[in-house]
Structure formats: structure tokens, C-alpha cells
Amino acid sequence: MQRILVIEDDTDINRLLCRILAKAGYETTAAYSGTEAQLRLERETPDMIMLDLMLPGISGEEIIKMARTEMGLQIPILVLSARTALKNKVETITLGADDYITKPFEPEEVLVRVMAGFRRCGRPGGAIF
């Protein structure tokens, strides 16, 4: 089972994402701050990271930098953010994110982008609609 670390400080959105992903057959772990996410990543490497950019403690951008440069993780990183400007999307993907979804989001879009992220890294499977 593919494991996804969901990093989102809004409790309702975090729970919703975890429910959507669990229903599609993914195992999820929730983190509600950048600091909590860092601790979880130091203990265990998930198969994918789904994260918000505006987090308490350590920002989403810092999590991406840490995961890519300090930890050398080559797992898919999917960003979900309220930041809709093209500049934010380009900078975040350039920094190391693999995909970017703007809030509000549709559950189907989240699932298909998760599937695409796993497919790109050679791990097909997961959600069935």
C-alpha cells in the first residue's frame, strides 16, 4: 500500500484529504505543521508528500528544500495551495515540487494527480473511480 504524508494545517482540509486518499486505497499520515512534518520525515519516508505551502513553523517551501537537498528524497511532492498566481506555481515546481493544485480542489482532481505522480515515478496503482 502506498503511503502519503499529508501536511496541511487546516484540520478539516487535512481530514478531508486523508479520507479521500484512504477511500482510494492509500495509507495516510497527517501532519499539521511544518515542524511536525519534519519530525515525521526524519522517522519514516512516505511514498509521496502532499503539502500546503502556508504552514506554521516551517513553510512548505522549506519542507520541499529539506526533502530534496538535505534528505535526498526522490518521492513525488504534490502541493495544494491557496496561492493561485502563476509565479507561485512556477517557483514551487522549480524548487522541487512535482505538481501543484490550487484550493479549492475537487477530490477527483486530487486523486488523478496522485495517480499521475506515482505513475511518473514508476509506481502505478491506487485510486479506482
C-alpha positions in Angstrom: 0.0 0.0 0.0 1.4 3.4 -1.0 1.9 5.8 1.9 1.2 9.5 1.6 2.2 12.2 4.2 -0.5 14.9 4.2 0.9 18.2 5.5 -1.9 20.7 6.0 -2.5 22.9 8.9 -6.3 23.3 8.4 -7.7 20.3 10.4 -10.9 20.0 8.2 -8.9 20.0 4.9 -6.3 17.6 6.3 -9.1 15.2 7.4 -10.9 15.5 4.1 -7.7 14.7 2.1 -6.9 11.7 4.3 -10.5 10.4 3.9 -10.3 10.9 0.1 -7.0 9.1 -0.1 -7.9 6.3 2.3 -11.1 5.6 0.4 -9.0 5.2 -2.8 -6.7 2.7 -1.1 -3.8 4.8 0.1 -2.4 4.8 3.6 -2.1 8.3 5.1 -0.3 10.1 7.8 -1.4 13.6 8.9 0.9 16.4 9.9 -0.5 19.8 10.9 2.7 22.0 10.8 6.0 22.1 9.0 7.8 21.2 12.2 5.6 18.1 12.7 6.2 17.2 9.1 10.0 17.5 9.5 9.8 15.1 12.5 7.7 12.6 10.7 10.1 12.7 7.6 13.1 12.2 9.9 11.4 9.0 11.3 9.9 7.5 8.2 9.9 8.1 4.4 6.5 8.1 2.8 5.9 7.2 -0.8 4.5 10.7 -1.5 4.2 14.1 0.2 1.1 16.2 -0.2 1.6 19.6 1.3 0.3 23.1 1.8 2.7 26.0 1.5 1.5 28.2 4.2 2.2 26.2 7.4 3.0 27.2 10.9 6.6 26.6 11.9 8.5 25.5 8.8 7.0 26.6 5.5 6.0 24.3 2.7 8.8 25.7 0.5 11.3 24.8 3.3 9.9 21.3 3.5 10.5 20.9 -0.2 14.1 22.1 0.1 14.7 19.9 3.1 13.2 16.8 1.4 15.1 17.3 -1.9 18.5 18.6 -0.8 19.1 17.6 2.9 17.3 14.3 2.8 17.8 13.5 -0.9 14.2 12.2 -1.3 13.1 11.4 -4.8 9.4 10.8 -3.9 6.6 12.8 -5.6 5.7 16.0 -3.9 2.2 17.3 -4.6 1.4 20.9 -3.4 -2.1 22.0 -2.6 -2.2 25.8 -2.0 -4.5 28.8 -1.9 -1.8 30.7 -3.8 -3.0 30.9 -7.3 -0.5 33.1 -9.0 1.5 31.6 -11.9 4.7 32.9 -10.2 4.0 30.8 -7.1 3.3 27.7 -9.2 6.5 28.1 -11.3 8.7 28.9 -8.3 7.3 25.9 -6.3 7.8 23.4 -9.1 11.2 24.8 -9.9 12.1 24.4 -6.2 11.3 20.6 -6.4 7.6 20.0 -6.3 6.2 17.7 -8.9 2.7 19.1 -9.2 0.6 22.0 -7.9 -3.2 22.1 -7.3 -4.9 25.3 -6.2 -7.6 25.4 -3.5 -10.4 24.9 -3.6 -9.9 21.5 -5.2 -12.1 18.7 -6.4 -11.5 15.2 -4.9 -11.3 13.6 -8.4 -8.5 16.0 -9.4 -6.5 15.2 -6.3 -6.8 11.5 -6.9 -5.9 11.7 -10.6 -2.8 13.8 -9.8 -1.7 11.4 -7.1 -2.1 8.6 -9.5 -0.1 10.5 -12.1 2.6 11.3 -9.6 3.0 7.6 -8.7 2.9 6.7 -12.4 5.7 9.1 -13.2 8.0 7.6 -10.6 7.2 4.1 -11.8 4.7 3.1 -9.1 1.4 2.7 -10.8 -1.7 1.8 -8.9 -4.0 3.3 -6.4 -7.3 5.0 -6.9 -10.1 3.5 -8.9 -13.1 5.8 -9.6 
